[in-house]
Amino acid sequence: MFKKIIQTLLILTFIVNGQAQHTLSGKVVSDSIDLIDVEIKLNHKQKQLTDKQGFFRFENLQKGNYLVTIEERGFKKYQQSIHLESDKELTIVLIVDDSKTKIMDEVVVTGTQKPVSRLESAVPVEVFKPSFFKKNPTSNIFEGLQNVNGVRPQLNCNVCNTGDIHINGLEGPYTMVLIDGMPIVSGLSTVYGLSGIPNSLLDRVEVVKGPASSLYGSEAVGGLINIITKNARNAPTLSVDGFSNSWGEANLDIGFKSNLNSKIAVLTGINYFNYSNPIDNNNDNFTDVTLQDRVSVFQKWSFSRKNNKLLSLAGRYFYEDRWGGEMQWDKSYRGGDKVYGESIYTNRYEVLGLYELPTIEKLKLNFSYTSHNQNSVYGITPYLAKQNIGFAQFTWDKKINKHNALMGVAGRYQYYDDNTPATAKADKNWIPSIFAQDEISFNEHHNVLLGIRYDYNKNHGNIFTPRLAYKWKPEKNTVFRFNAGTGFRVVNLFTEEHASLTGSREVVVLENLKPEQSYNANLNMLKKWYFNNGGLIILENSVWYTYFTNSIIPDYETDADKIIYKNLNGFAQSIGFSSNVDLILSNGLKASLGVTFMDVSKTENGIKSQPLLTEKFSGTWSVSYAIPKWFVSFDYTGNVYGSMKLPLLGDLDPRRPYSPIYSIQNIQCTISKIKNCEIYLGIKNILDWTPNKGNPFLIARANDPFDNNVQYNPDGSVMSTPDNPYALTFDPTYMYGPNQGIRSFLGIRYFLN
């Protein structure tokens, strides 16, 4: 679970209560991470694992001396003597001497495709454990990412709630999403697949902001998100997590592990989510939130082999039935012109595996295959699509003196077909790749990483994406990193641009679109301060610059009735600064604050403008306080977003052209009085913010979704009439935040180790 370590911050809080019988409780923390499933021994007899918040508790103890021992893999053995006395509460904070033990630092793999300490990685990687997502419980990882600084889940439609993930102000297609390092969330699944990744299979999420194309391919232009699943051998025997809220949403996660024998462990995760309660609080006769019925089943097999060679195989099946539309819609209206609705059936399965060859050299084979079928209608417009993606990658990890090299070859097969005019015949494409990187350690203070990737795309020829990273570590708790690289992206209009299917806008492609290219550089600084009383502060700052050529930004503004696609006659850029501060104190208080300022723009024919749905700044925060003797903890989380330019339908459109600054805040209380069980309850969106406030409406022409009563001028533009004074057509794409207002929730977690 933990890598070999250089320094340890270990906080143990012991509380003694009662007269004849005593209780010994505590918490184990490394940096700002609660350490779960760490075995605590008392007098070498009693044993207990820390729970999901890092707590342990021994009850019914007698007065006297006790020896607390930690013998966890990745540690040096640690012991501490404790004396229990009656009528006295004792709190002890221990900081283990750096020279006598090692540090429990997160192991990251996303930045370089190698397991390495986060502090030693040449590429800045942010790590988020399950405890982070539990501070604001959600039914899927897509929503959970809203509390990551610089990352914004963006909803793109008021009716079916399609979404993507923005990193540092860049559109969702610039973000690559991986599962266990495999690029299986792309194309069709970028629209709906993200909401189907259950939390039950999550070990951690690693986020890289900036270029990663030299290792992961052309989609990793703005950054990537790697969702790493649990190792079956380290997972709890049983875990159950279920919650419901006052809107009627219900979510259930079940995970269980079985050891078939001493060499094979199997982890199974099941997620079910249901929302079947149409709500129309903004009184437009359309559902405020899409109704959903989805199930996801995941299974991962882990095998023990000689010399600790890796072998694992995993699979997931996902099914979802979702719809949004007029409140009186039901399936009998699907595809008809009587009552408007958007109905999407999704069938998807994934297979992924890892095999490390039984050789002296470190040779690994990764592979994945996905099949995604979408049967959907948007009003009377059907969209039937199928996508298959096969991927295999072979790598050789070799260390020679000061050189730590990684070389590999990869192959990607893509099949895509749909019923739109843009796909006259199925698109089949093989993309072979070869890549190499070398990290050179000059000394303990200076590292340089050089990398390059070559891809061949039959439609666009040879693609080279180089990469450079430099790490300077002036002292053990301070790291500076510089990264630079290029990116390359091919646009898939109908799989990435939902607005081309919903509403009445016509899609116009003015030219044969050329692939986008990007050039990116960022500078990162990470600093840690340790205090004698057990406190810790972590400060991380980053600045970045990304420049795009041949940028393809859908044009909603030239003609209110069209979406125009063409390569930008100029350039686009993203410039920004972000800062994160994490604080942990020995009294149980933890806080995290993140802010991001950015300037995302496009310049065409010498004129600079702001693209749609890009904020100037954003912020996130979380404050947690635990009271172990009361078995309770509190979490206050929130985010704030700056103003964004919004898609209007013409000069007469009365809706706001820019969104206001808005904030969504949540509070939660977790009670862990019962062994192996947590009860959590709270309120989401306590400010009751929704995007309709300050707007006369959100969905244009919600009263006439099939545009039966729209009249047109001779030039094809919409005519202003008494029935349509603002000259609008039906359009649900005026969307920049969630429509759910204040709501309460209640849940329970049970786990058995």
QUIJOCOR-V950333 format. One line per field, one symbol per residue. phi: phi as a letter, one per 20 degrees, with the letter a starting at -180 (. if undefined). psi: psi as a letter, one per 40 degrees, with the letter a starting at -180 (. if undefined). burial: + if it has 16 or more other C-alpha atoms within 10 Angstrom, else -. A space follows every 50 residues. Layout:
phi->???
psi->???
burial->???
//
This chain:
phi->.cegcdbcdcddddcdcndfdccdcabdcclddfeeleedddlmdfcbef efdnecbddleefqecdecccdgndegccbecdecflbddccdddfggfd bceedgeccffcmcfbggfeffdfcedcegfffffbgcebfgffffdefn dcfdedbfedlfbbdedlnefgfededdclmdeddblgffecfffdefff eeeacdcddofcffddoffeeeqbcdedefegfeeffbbcbcbbcfenfc ccdccbdcefafdcccdccccccbcccfccfeldmdffcfebcbccccbc dddecfllfebbbcbbdccbccbbqffefbffegnedecebdccdcdbcc cbbbcefecffedccdbbbcccdcdbcdmdeecdcccccdbbbdccdcdc ledcdccacbccdccbbbeeffdfbfedbdcebbbbbcddefafdcccdd bbccccdfecmecdcebcccccdfbfdccdcccbaccbbeedgeeddfff ddmdfeecdfbffeffccccbbcccccccddfenfbccdccbcbbccddl fddgeedfcfecdddaffeqbcbccabcbccdccdfenecbbccccdbcd bccclmdebefflceebbbcbbccbdcgfdlcbccccabccffcfdeedp fegefffcfffcbdcccbcddcfegmbcdcbrcdlfelebfffndfadef lffbfelfdedcfgenffeecgfcfelddfbdefbcbfeeefbebbbbcc bce
psi->diiiidihhhhhhhhhiacdhihhiaihhhbehhhifhhhihfeciiiii aeeeiihhifiiiaiihhhhgiheiihhihhhhhiifhhhhhhhhhhdee aiigiihieddefihiiddehehhhhhhiddddedghieiddddeeehhe hhhhhehedefiiihhhfeiideehhhihfehgegibdedddddeehied ehdihhhhhahedddeieegdeiihhhhiihddeiidhhhhiiiieeeih hhhhhiihhdaeehhhhhhhhhhhhfghhgdefeeihdhhhihiihhhhh hhhhiiffiihihiihhhhhhiiiaideiieeeheifdhhihhhhhhhii hiihhhigidighihiiihihhhhhihgbehihhihhhhihihhihhhhh behgihiiiihhhhhhiaeidegdihhhhhgiihiiihhhhdaedhihhh iiihihhddeahhhgiihihhhgdidehhhhhiiiiihhhhgdeddgdee diaeihhhheihhiiiiihiiihihhhhhiideeihhhhhiiiihhhhif ihhhheddheeihhhihhgbiiihhihihhhhhhieeehiihhhihhigh iihhfehhihiifhidiiiiihhihhgdeefiiihhiiiiiiiihihifi deheihdiiihihhiiiihhhfdhhfihhiiahifeefhieeheididhh fdegeefdehiiideeihhhiddgdefiihheegheiiehaiiiihiihh ih.
burial->+-+++++++++++++++----+++++++++++++++++++++-----+++ ++++++++----+--+-+++----++-----+-++-------++++---- ++++++++++++---+++++++++++++++++++++++++++++++++++ ++++++++++++++++++++++++++++++++++++++++++++++++++ +++++++++++++++++++++++++++++++++-+++++++++++-+-++ ++++++++-----++++++++++++--++--+-+-+++++++++++++++ +++-----+++++++++++++++++++-+---+++---++++++++++++ ++++++------+++++++++++++++++++++++++++++++++++--- --++++++++++-+-+++-----------+-++++++++++----+++++ ++++++-------++++++++++----++++++++++++++-++++++++ +++++++-----++++++++++++++++-----+++++++++++++++++ ++++++---+++++++++-+++++++++++++++++--++++++++++++ ++-------+++++++++++++++++-++--+++++++++++++++++++ ----++-++--+++++++++++----++++++++++--++++----++++ ++--++---++------+++---+-+++++++++++++++++++++++++ +--
//
